[in-house]
Every structure is written in C-alpha cells, then in structure tokens.
Amino acid sequence: MKKLALVMLMIVVSVSAFAQDKTVVLKLGHYSAETHAMHLASVMLAENVAKRSNGTLKIDIFPNSKLGSSQEMVEQTILGAIDFVLPTEPALAKWSPKVNLITGPFAFKNYASVDKFFAGEDFVSWIKPDLDKAGLQYIARWEYGFRTYTNSKRPISKPEDFRGLKIRTPPDFVNQETVKALGGIVQTIAFAELPMALKQGVVDGQENPIATIYAGKMWETQKYLSILNYTYVATHLIMNKASFNKLSANQQKILFEEAVKAGQFMQKTIRDGEKAQIEEMVKNGMEVNSPDTTPFQAGTTSVWDTLKSKVSDADWKAFQAMLAKSK
C-alpha cells in the first residue's frame, strides 16, 4: 500500500511540474538538406523534447537555409528573431574569433582525435565569455565532419594539382586561405547557389564533408573526389540566451539532455555513413583518391601563422593545450 501511495505521489509531482511549465514554441534554423543527418537530428530533438515535456516545449524547424545563411542565422539568433541555430565554427568566428583555430588545416588526424579535443568542459569554458557577450547560450556539440575536395577537372594528388582550379568555398578564413596557399582560385558562392554554380561551370570544384557531398548528389557535376580531410568542423547547437532563460529548470534540463542525444545520433550517422556514401558515389561515376597529406600540410603553414596572429597569447595557449590532449 505504501509503495502504491509513493508511486501515485511521484506521478502527481511529475504532472504538477509539467502543469506549471508554460508552453513554448521555439524556432530552429539550419542550412542542411532535409536528407542530411543535421535535419534528422533536429527532428529527433524536436520530437523528444515535445514528448518529455508533455508538449510544453515545441521546436519548429526551418532547414535548407530557408532563414538565411549560417552566419545570418547566428545574427538572427542574437537578435531573438529565431531561437536556435546550428553553425559551424567559422560562422561563429565573427563573435568568437578564436574558434577558427579549431578548423586550422590538418589539426586533427581522425574523429578519435576530435572527440578527445572536445571531451570535458574545456572547450565550452573557453568560448563561453564570447557567447555570453553576444547573448548566446551553448547547448551541445553536434557534427559536420572533415571537409574535402571535389572537382570536375582532375584528381588532386599533390599541391600543384590545385593550380588554376576555381574552388567554391564559404566565406570562411581557413577554407579560403587553404585554397590560396595551395595555388587554387577561391570563388565565394552561397551554399544554396552551389548546385547551379557547379552545373553551369562557374566553378571547377568545391569542398565539403562527405555527407554533404553525398546529400547534394555532387557526382552529377563533379568527376573527382580527393579525400584530404584538410579541416574538421563541428556544428554547435546555440540558443538565444533570453529565450533559454525563459524556460523552466525542467525544460532546460530536458533540452540539454535531448540535445546531447541528438548530437550523438548525428555524429554516429555521419561517421558510420561515410564509407557507404563514398562507395555509392563511386558507383555513380566518381573517381576517388586519398593522397598523402604531408606535402599539403607543408604548403599550408602560412594559414596557421595568420590564425595565431589573430588571437591572444592566452587563447593560443589554451587551444594548444586542448589540441595536445587530442594527439
């Protein structure tokens, strides 16, 4: 009888907690296609927080750059026009320049190194002052992946193969300066306009993670996939701080927990899917090579010199300490 009474009391307390929570509808914007793991993880997050909050926490998702570019959506999140955004480090660099260090060419060997870098609270503590100043709340690290190159002209086997290639990059420092350092020609084109630019031959090639290349069916315009994995980028679930502070403690707890689960799902989906996606792209006519990256690393040291010059000594040392534990 006592056990039954205890169970009933717990149910009453749980229902009471939800009853006290106000229903909140939040907007989440991202730039990926609806077939990409980023969108699938966003849907997973929305469904799970709605279920666990008894419907008091709802998230409306706007994929595929419907609300603007990644950096534009960060700006909208700061202004409170939307509540969540999923930027990579370069899209955050306007408000936290030091995060560009993470994307430095060939900083990480593999995903295991990446996970060691982000383990613990060091990274979040490192960028928190910048996010606080911008009015942003860090929720969770998700995924995007190692970026590599495709083009329609030739395989990239050595740095000299970049010469004369017109490569589309986002308007991000490391992406652009790496192409320049290796002798390529940078063309900045919005991601939403990339498929048409490739189709029309405005550019010869582009760089993105395998999952994005696959989701965009880039074998339709790109003959060669050269796996250099020259830079790693994560996506980070970032929230407007005022919107976050309006949530109850219970809603915040649910959000944090489910965001971590969704991020882990995205990481696993992207990483597990890369091999099969590469095989499928080969079946669709792409030629794939994986060159030795040593000469490419030697050719991009100038990018690191500039990155270091843009941050304080304290931030550089903190980054190097985090990087050391990833080796």
PAVO-36524 format. One record per atom (N, C-alpha, C): x, y negated, z. Coordinates in steps of 0.1 Angstrom, whole numbers, padded with zeros to 4 digits, always signed. Each point is the difference from the previous one (the first is absolute). Layout:
BEGIN
XYZ ...
REM end
This chain:
BEGIN
+0008+0012+0000 -0008-0012+0000 +0009-0013+0000 +0010+0001+0008 +0009-0011+0001 +0007-0003-0014 +0004+0012-0006 +0007-0002-0013 -0010-0006-0010 -0012+0004+0000 -0010-0006-0009 -0002-0015+0002 -0001-0003+0013 -0001-0014+0003 +0012-0009-0004 +0012+0007+0001 +0012-0007-0005 +0000-0003-0015 -0004+0011-0007 -0001-0001-0015 -0010-0011-0004 -0011+0000+0007 -0011-0010-0003 +0005-0014+0003 +0008-0002+0011 +0005-0013+0003 +0010-0004-0010 +0009+0009-0005 +0010-0004-0010 -0007-0004-0013 -0011+0007-0004 -0008-0004-0012 -0005-0014+0002 -0006-0002+0011 -0006-0013+0003 +0010-0012-0001 +0012+0003+0006 +0011-0010+0000 +0004-0002-0014 +0002+0010-0008 +0004-0001-0014 -0010-0008-0008 -0013+0004+0001 -0010-0007-0008 -0001-0015+0005 +0002-0002+0012 +0000-0014+0006 +0011-0008-0006 +0012+0006-0002 +0011-0007-0005 -0003-0005-0014 -0005+0010-0009 -0004-0004-0013 -0011-0010-0001 -0009+0001+0010 -0012-0009+0000 +0005-0015+0002 +0011-0001+0008 +0005-0013+0003 +0008-0006-0011 +0005+0008-0010 +0008-0005-0011 -0009-0006-0011 +0004-0012-0004 -0008-0006-0011 +0004+0006-0013 -0010+0001-0009 +0003+0005-0013 +0008-0010-0008 +0012+0005-0006 +0009-0009-0007 +0002+0006-0014 -0001-0009-0010 +0003+0005-0014 +0012-0007-0005 +0011+0008-0003 +0013-0006-0004 +0003+0003-0014 +0007-0009-0007 +0004+0001-0014 +0015+0004-0001 +0003+0011-0008 +0013+0004-0002 +0003+0000-0015 +0011-0008-0004 +0004-0001-0014 +0013+0007-0002 +0001+0007-0011 +0013+0006-0005 +0001+0000-0015 +0011+0003-0005 +0003-0002-0015 +0000+0013-0007 -0002+0012+0006 +0002+0013-0007 -0013+0004-0006 +0001+0009-0010 -0011+0006-0007 -0008+0009+0010 -0012+0003-0003 -0009+0008+0008 +0004+0014+0001 +0009+0004-0010 +0005+0014+0000 +0013+0001+0009 +0005-0011+0004 +0013+0000+0007 -0002+0003+0015 +0010+0006+0006 +0000+0004+0014 -0003-0011+0009 +0004-0013-0004 -0003-0011+0009 -0015-0002+0001 -0008+0001-0011 -0014-0001+0001 -0006+0011+0008 +0004+0012-0003 -0005+0012+0007 +0002-0001+0015 +0011-0005+0004 +0003-0003+0015 -0009-0011+0005 -0002-0010-0008 -0009-0011+0004 -0014+0005+0003 -0005+0009-0009 -0013+0006+0001 -0001+0008+0013 +0011+0008+0002 +0001+0009+0012 -0001-0009+0013 +0007-0011+0000 +0000-0009+0011 -0014-0005+0003 -0006-0005-0011 -0014-0006+0001 -0010+0010+0006 +0001+0012-0006 -0010+0010+0005 +0003+0004+0014 +0012+0002+0004 +0003+0005+0013 -0003-0011+0011 +0004-0012-0003 -0003-0010+0011 -0015-0003+0001 -0008+0002-0011 -0014-0002+0001 -0006+0011+0008 +0005+0013-0002 -0005+0011+0007 +0003-0001+0015 +0013-0003+0003 +0004+0000+0014 -0006-0012+0008 -0003-0011-0007 -0005-0012+0007 -0015+0001+0000 -0006+0011-0004 -0015+0001-0001 -0006-0011-0009 +0007-0003-0010 -0005-0010-0010 +0003-0015+0003 +0006-0002+0011 +0003-0015+0004 +0012-0006-0007 +0008+0009-0006 +0012-0005-0007 -0001+0004-0015 -0003-0009-0009 -0001+0003-0014 +0010-0007-0008 +0006+0007-0010 +0010-0006-0009 -0004+0002-0014 -0001-0012-0007 -0003+0000-0014 +0013-0001-0008 +0002+0008-0010 +0013+0001-0007 -0001-0006-0014 +0010-0008-0003 +0001-0007-0013 +0013+0004-0007 +0000+0011-0008 +0013+0005-0006 +0004-0007-0013 +0011+0004-0005 +0004-0003-0014 +0001-0015-0002 +0005-0007+0009 +0003-0015-0001 -0013-0008-0002 -0011+0005+0004 -0013-0007-0002 +0000-0014+0007 +0008-0001+0011 +0000-0012+0008 +0013-0008-0003 +0008+0004-0010 +0012-0007-0003 +0013+0009+0001 +0011-0006-0002 +0013+0007+0001 +0002+0003+0015 +0010+0008+0002 +0004+0004+0014 +0003-0012+0009 +0008-0009-0005 +0004-0011+0008 -0012-0010+0001 -0008-0001-0010 -0013-0008+0001 -0009+0005+0011 +0000+0014+0001 -0009+0006+0010 +0006-0002+0014 +0013+0000+0001 +0006-0004+0013 -0004-0014+0004 +0001-0009-0009 -0004-0014+0003 -0015-0001+0004 -0008+0008-0007 -0015+0000+0004 -0002+0006+0014 +0008+0010+0003 +0000+0006+0013 +0004-0010+0011 +0010-0008-0003 +0004-0010+0010 -0011-0010+0002 -0007-0004-0011 -0010-0010+0001 -0013+0006+0005 -0001+0013+0001 -0012+0006+0005 -0011+0003-0010 +0003-0002-0013 -0009+0003-0010 -0003+0015-0002 +0011+0008+0003 -0002+0014+0001 +0007+0004+0013 -0003+0013+0004 +0005+0004+0014 +0012+0009+0000 +0001+0008-0011 +0012+0009-0001 +0006-0001-0014 +0013+0002+0000 +0008+0001-0012 +0010+0011+0001 +0004+0006-0011 +0010+0010+0000 +0012-0004-0009 +0008-0009+0005 +0011-0004-0008 +0013+0008+0002 +0009+0000-0010 +0013+0005+0001 +0008-0011+0007 +0013+0004+0003 +0009-0010+0006 +0002-0013-0008 +0002+0001-0013 +0002-0012-0008 -0012-0010+0001 -0012+0005+0001 -0012-0008+0001 -0001-0007+0013 +0007+0005+0010 +0000-0006+0013 +0012-0010+0002 +0010+0001-0009 +0012-0007+0001 -0001-0015+0001 -0011-0006-0005 -0002-0014+0001 -0001-0005+0014 -0006+0009+0008 -0002-0003+0015 +0010+0007+0009 +0007+0010-0006 +0010+0007+0008 +0011+0004-0009 +0009-0009-0004 +0010+0002-0010 +0009+0012+0003 +0002+0004+0013 +0009+0011+0003 -0005+0013-0004 -0013+0002-0003 -0006+0013-0004 +0006+0004-0014 +0004-0010-0007 +0006+0004-0013 +0013+0008+0001 +0006+0000+0012 +0012+0008+0002 -0003+0015-0002 -0012+0004+0004 -0005+0014+0000 +0001+0005-0015 -0003-0009-0009 -0001+0004-0014 +0013-0001-0008 +0011-0003+0008 +0013-0001-0007 +0004+0012-0008 +0007-0002-0011 +0002+0011-0009 +0008+0012+0006 -0006+0012-0001 +0006+0012+0005 +0002+0000+0015 -0009-0007+0008 +0002+0000+0014 -0003+0014+0006 -0009+0007-0006 -0004+0013+0006 +0003+0012-0010 +0004+0011+0005 +0003+0012-0009 -0013+0007-0003 -0009+0001+0010 -0012+0008-0002 -0011-0004+0010 -0011+0007+0000 -0011-0003+0009 +0004+0003+0015 +0008+0010+0002 +0004+0003+0014 +0008-0012+0006 +0008-0007-0008 +0007-0012+0004 -0009-0011+0003 -0010-0001-0009 -0010-0011+0002 -0008+0002+0014 -0004+0012+0002 -0007+0003+0013 +0008-0003+0012 +0013+0003-0001 +0009-0003+0012 +0001-0015+0002 +0000-0007-0011 +0001-0015+0001 -0012-0006+0007 -0012+0005-0004 -0012-0006+0006 -0005+0006+0013 +0007+0011+0005 -0003+0006+0012 +0001-0009+0012 -0010+0002+0009 +0001-0009+0012 -0006-0014-0002 +0003-0009+0009 -0006-0013-0001 +0009-0011-0005 +0012+0004-0004 +0010-0010-0003 -0005-0009-0012 -0005+0007-0010 -0004-0008-0012 -0011-0010+0003 -0010+0005+0007 -0012-0009+0003 +0005-0011+0009 +0008+0003+0009 +0005-0011+0009 +0008-0010-0008 +0007+0005-0010 +0009-0009-0008 -0008-0010-0008 -0011+0004-0006 -0008-0009-0008 -0012-0007+0007 -0003+0004+0013 -0011-0005+0007 +0000-0015+0001 +0012-0006+0004 +0000-0015+0001 -0005-0007-0013 +0005+0005-0011 -0004-0006-0013 -0015+0002-0003 -0005+0012+0003 -0015+0002-0002 -0008-0008+0010 +0004-0002+0012 -0007-0008+0010 -0001-0014-0005 +0011-0005-0005 +0001-0014-0005 -0010-0002-0012 -0002+0010-0008 -0009+0000-0012 -0014+0003+0004 -0003+0004+0012 -0013+0003+0004 -0004+0014-0004 +0009+0009-0001 -0002+0014-0005 +0002+0010+0011 -0007+0011+0000 +0001+0011+0009 +0005+0013-0007 +0011+0006+0004 +0005+0012-0006 -0009+0012+0005 -0005+0008-0009 -0008+0012+0004 +0007+0013-0002 +0005+0003-0012 +0007+0012-0002 +0008+0000-0013 +0010+0008+0000 +0008+0002-0013 -0006+0011-0008 -0002-0002-0013 -0006+0010-0009 +0012+0004-0009 -0002+0000-0013 +0010+0005-0009 -0002-0007-0014 +0011+0000-0007 -0001-0003-0015 +0010+0009-0007 +0013+0000+0004 +0009+0009-0005 +0013-0006-0006 +0008+0009-0005 +0013-0004-0007 -0004-0005-0014 +0005-0011-0004 -0003-0006-0013 +0011+0005-0010 -0004+0002-0012 +0009+0005-0010 -0004-0006-0014 +0006+0004-0010 -0001-0007-0013 -0006+0008-0011 -0009-0006-0008 -0004+0006-0013 +0003-0010-0011 +0001+0005-0012 +0001-0009-0012 -0003+0008-0012 -0001-0007-0011 -0004+0006-0013 +0012+0001-0010 +0012-0004+0004 +0011-0001-0009 +0010+0012+0002 +0005+0003+0012 +0010+0010+0002 +0001+0004+0015 +0006+0012+0002 +0002+0004+0014 +0010-0010+0006 -0001-0002+0013 +0009-0008+0008 +0009+0010+0007 +0013+0001-0004 +0009+0010+0005 +0011-0007+0007 +0003-0013-0004 +0011-0007+0006 -0004-0015+0000 +0006-0009+0008 -0004-0014+0001 +0000-0006-0014 +0009+0003-0009 +0000-0006-0013 -0013+0002-0008 -0007+0010+0003 -0013+0003-0007 -0011-0010+0003 +0002-0009+0010 -0009-0010+0003 +0001-0012-0010 +0012-0001-0006 +0003-0012-0008 -0011-0002-0011 -0006-0012+0000 -0009-0003-0011 -0015+0005+0003 -0002+0008+0010 -0013+0005+0003 -0008-0011+0007 -0012-0002-0005 -0009-0009+0007 -0009+0007+0010 +0003-0002+0012 -0006+0008+0011 -0010-0009+0008 -0012+0004+0001 -0010-0007+0008 +0002+0004+0015 +0001-0011+0008 +0001+0002+0014 -0011-0009+0007 -0004+0003+0012 -0008-0010+0007 +0009-0012+0004 -0006-0011+0005 +0009-0012+0003 +0007+0002+0013 +0007+0011+0001 +0007+0003+0013 +0015+0000-0002 +0007-0006+0010 +0014-0002-0002 +0009+0012-0003 -0001+0010+0008 +0008+0012-0003 -0003+0007-0013 -0013+0001-0004 -0003+0006-0012 +0006-0008-0012 -0001-0013+0001 +0005-0008-0012 +0015+0000+0000 +0006-0002+0012 +0015-0002+0000 +0007+0013-0003 -0006+0012+0003 +0006+0012-0004 +0000+0002-0015 -0011-0003-0006 +0000+0001-0015 +0010-0009-0006 +0001-0013+0005 +0010-0009-0005 +0014+0005+0002 +0003+0005+0012 +0014+0004+0003 +0004+0012-0009 -0010+0008-0004 +0004+0011-0009 -0001-0003-0015 -0003-0013-0003 +0001-0004-0014 -0014+0000-0007 -0011+0002+0007 -0013+0000-0007 -0005-0014+0000 -0012-0001-0007 -0006-0013-0001 -0013+0001+0008 -0002-0009+0010 -0012+0000+0008 -0012-0007-0006 -0011+0007+0000 -0013-0006-0004 -0010+0001+0011 -0004-0011+0005 -0010+0000+0011 -0014+0000-0005 -0007+0010+0002 -0014+0002-0004 -0009+0005+0011 -0011-0005+0002 -0009+0005+0010 -0003+0014-0002 -0001+0008+0012 -0002+0014-0001 -0013+0004-0008 -0010-0008+0002 -0013+0002-0007 +0002-0001-0015 +0010-0008-0005 +0002-0002-0014 +0010+0009-0006 +0006+0009+0009 +0011+0008-0005 -0004+0010-0011 -0011+0007+0001 -0004+0010-0010 +0000-0006-0014 -0006-0012-0001 -0001-0006-0013 +0014-0005-0005 +0008-0004+0009 +0013-0005-0004 +0009+0012-0005 -0002+0011+0006 +0007+0012-0005 -0005+0005-0013 -0013-0001-0002 -0007+0005-0012 +0004-0009-0012 +0001-0013+0003 +0003-0010-0011 +0015-0001-0002 +0008+0006+0008 +0015-0001-0002 +0006-0013+0005 -0008-0007+0008 +0005-0013+0006 +0013+0003+0008 +0000+0011+0007 +0012+0005+0007 +0003+0014-0004 +0013+0004+0002 +0004+0014-0004 -0003+0010+0012 +0001-0006+0012 -0002+0010+0011 -0004-0007+0013 -0001+0007+0011 -0004-0005+0012 +0005+0009+0011 -0002-0004+0013 +0004+0008+0011 -0011+0001+0010 -0002+0012+0006 -0010+0003+0010 +0002+0014+0006 -0007+0003+0011 +0001+0013+0005 -0006+0010-0009 +0003+0013+0001 -0005+0011-0008 -0015+0000+0000 -0006-0001+0012 -0015+0000+0001 -0007-0010-0008 +0006-0012+0000 -0005-0011-0008 +0001+0002-0015 +0012+0005-0004 +0002+0003-0014 -0010+0010-0005 -0002+0010+0009 -0010+0011-0004 -0014-0006+0000 -0004-0007+0010 -0014-0005+0001 -0002-0009-0012 +0010-0007-0005 -0002-0009-0011 +0002+0006-0014 +0002+0013+0000 +0001+0008-0013 +0010-0006-0009 +0012-0004+0006 +0010-0008-0008 +0007+0008-0011 -0002+0014+0000 +0005+0008-0011 -0006-0004-0013 -0011-0007+0001 -0007-0005-0013 +0008-0010-0007 +0009-0008+0007 +0008-0010-0006 +0015+0001+0003 +0003+0009+0009 +0014+0001+0005 +0006+0014-0003 +0010+0001-0008 +0006+0013-0003 +0009+0005+0010 +0007-0009+0007 +0011+0005+0009 -0002-0004+0015 +0002+0010+0008 -0001-0002+0015 +0014+0003+0006 +0006-0010+0005 +0014+0001+0006 -0001-0001+0015 +0001+0011+0007 -0002+0000+0015 +0012-0005+0007 +0000-0013+0003 +0011-0006+0007 -0003-0002+0015 -0013-0001+0003 -0004-0003+0014 +0008-0011+0006 +0001-0011-0007 +0009-0011+0003 -0004-0008+0012 -0013+0000+0003 -0005-0008+0012 -0012+0007+0006 -0001+0000+0013 -0012+0006+0007 -0008-0012+0005 -0013+0002-0002 -0010-0010+0006 -0011+0008+0007 -0004-0005+0011 -0011+0005+0007 -0012-0010-0002 -0012+0004+0003 -0011-0009+0001 -0003-0001+0015 -0004-0011+0004 -0003-0003+0014 -0014-0005+0002 -0008+0007+0008 -0014-0005+0003 +0001-0012+0009 -0003-0012-0005 +0001-0012+0007 -0014-0006+0002 -0002-0007+0011 -0014-0005+0003 +0001-0015+0004 -0010-0007-0003 -0001-0014+0005 -0001+0001+0015 +0008-0007+0008 +0001+0001+0014 -0013-0004+0007 -0007-0010-0005 -0012-0005+0006 -0011+0011-0002 +0000+0006-0012 -0010+0011-0002 +0003+0012+0010 +0013+0003+0001 +0003+0011+0009 -0004-0003+0015 +0002-0013+0004 -0003-0004+0014 -0015+0000+0003 -0008+0000-0011 -0014+0000+0002 -0006+0014+0003 +0008+0010-0003 -0004+0014+0002 +0001+0003+0015 -0009+0009+0004 +0001+0005+0014 +0013+0008+0002 +0004+0002+0012 +0011+0009+0003 -0002+0014-0006 -0013+0005+0001 -0003+0013-0005 +0002+0000-0015 -0005-0010-0007 +0001-0001-0015 +0015-0001-0004 +0008-0008+0007 +0014-0001-0003 +0007+0013+0002 -0003+0008+0010 +0006+0013+0002 -0003+0009-0011 -0013+0001-0004 -0004+0008-0011 +0007-0004-0013 +0001-0013-0003 +0006-0005-0012 +0015+0004+0000 +0007-0002+0011 +0014+0004+0000 +0002+0015-0002 -0008+0008+0006 +0002+0015-0001 -0003+0005-0014 -0011-0005-0005 -0004+0004-0014 +0009-0005-0011 +0005-0012+0003 +0010-0006-0010 +0012+0008-0001 +0005+0005+0011 +0012+0009+0000 -0003+0013-0007 -0012+0006+0002 -0003+0012-0007 -0001-0002-0015 -0007-0011-0004 -0001-0003-0014 +0014-0002-0006 +0009-0007+0007 +0013-0002-0005 +0008+0013-0002 -0002+0009+0010 +0007+0013-0002 -0006+0008-0011 -0013-0001-0002 -0006+0006-0012 +0005-0005-0013 +0002-0013-0001 +0005-0006-0012 +0015+0004-0002 +0008+0000+0010 +0014+0005-0001 +0000+0014-0005 -0007+0009+0006 +0000+0014-0004 -0005+0001-0015 -0011-0007-0003 -0005+0001-0014 +0009-0004-0010 +0007-0012+0002 +0010-0005-0010 +0012+0009-0001 +0005+0004+0012 +0013+0008-0001 -0003+0014-0005 -0010+0006+0004 -0003+0014-0005 -0004+0000-0014 -0006-0011-0005 -0004-0001-0014 +0010-0003-0010 +0012-0005+0004 +0009-0005-0010 +0005+0011-0010 +0004+0011+0005 +0005+0011-0008 -0010+0004-0011 -0013+0002+0004 -0010+0004-0009 -0003-0011-0010 +0000-0012+0005 -0002-0012-0009 +0010-0001-0011 +0013+0002+0004 +0011+0000-0010 -0002+0011-0010 -0003+0012+0005 -0003+0011-0010 -0011-0003-0009 -0010-0006+0004 -0012-0004-0008 +0004-0010-0010 +0009-0010+0004 +0004-0010-0010 +0009+0006-0010 +0008+0010+0003 +0008+0007-0010 -0009+0007-0010 -0010+0006+0005 -0010+0007-0009 -0006-0010-0010 -0002-0012+0005 -0006-0010-0008 +0011-0008-0009 +0012+0006-0001 +0009-0006-0009 +0012-0008+0005 +0000-0003+0013 +0011-0008+0005 +0013+0008+0001 +0011-0006-0002 +0013+0006+0002 +0005-0006+0014 +0005+0009+0008 +0004-0003+0014 +0014+0003+0002 +0007-0010+0006 +0014+0003+0004 +0003-0006+0014 +0009+0006+0007 +0004-0005+0014 +0015-0002+0000 +0004-0012-0004 +0014-0003+0000 +0007-0002+0013 +0013+0002+0000 +0008-0003+0012 -0001-0015+0003 -0004-0003+0013 -0003-0014+0003 +0013-0008+0004 +0011+0007+0002 +0012-0007+0005 +0004-0012-0008 +0001+0001-0014 +0003-0013-0007 -0010-0011+0001 -0013+0004+0002 -0011-0010+0001 +0002-0007+0014 +0004+0008+0010 +0002-0007+0013 +0011-0010-0001 +0011+0004-0007 +0012-0009-0001 -0004-0012-0008 -0010+0001-0009 -0004-0011-0008 -0010-0010+0006 -0004+0004+0012 -0011-0009+0007 +0005-0005+0013 +0013+0000+0003 +0005-0005+0013 -0003-0015+0001 -0001-0007-0011 -0002-0015+0000 -0014-0002+0006 -0010+0009-0002 -0013-0002+0005 +0000+0000+0015 +0008+0009+0006 +0002+0001+0014 +0006-0012+0006 +0010-0006-0007 +0007-0012+0004 -0010-0011+0002 -0009-0002-0010 -0010-0010+0000 -0010+0002+0011 -0005+0013+0002 -0009+0003+0010 +0005-0004+0014 +0013+0003+0002 +0006-0003+0013 +0000-0015+0003 +0003-0008-0011 +0001-0014+0001 -0013-0007+0004 -0011+0007-0002 -0014-0006+0001 -0005+0003+0014 +0007+0007+0009 -0006+0003+0013 +0011-0004+0011 -0005-0001+0012 +0009-0004+0011 +0009+0012+0004 +0011-0003+0007 +0009+0011+0004 -0007+0010+0009 -0008-0006+0008 -0008+0009+0010 -0009+0010-0008 -0007-0005-0010 -0009+0009-0008 +0008+0010-0008 +0012-0005-0005 +0008+0010-0008 +0005+0011+0009 +0005-0004+0012 +0005+0011+0009 -0011+0009+0005 -0012-0005+0002 -0012+0008+0004 -0003+0010-0011 +0000-0005-0012 -0003+0008-0012 +0011+0011-0001 +0012-0003+0001 +0011+0009-0001 -0001+0011+0011 -0004-0004+0012 -0002+0010+0011 -0011+0010-0004 -0011-0005-0005 -0011+0009-0004 +0004+0009-0012 +0008-0006-0009 +0004+0007-0012 +0010+0011+0004 +0008-0002+0010 +0010+0010+0005 -0007+0012+0005 -0011-0002+0007 -0007+0012+0006 -0007+0008-0011 -0001-0005-0012 -0006+0007-0011 +0010+0009-0008 +0012-0001+0003 +0011+0007-0007 +0000+0015+0004 
REM end
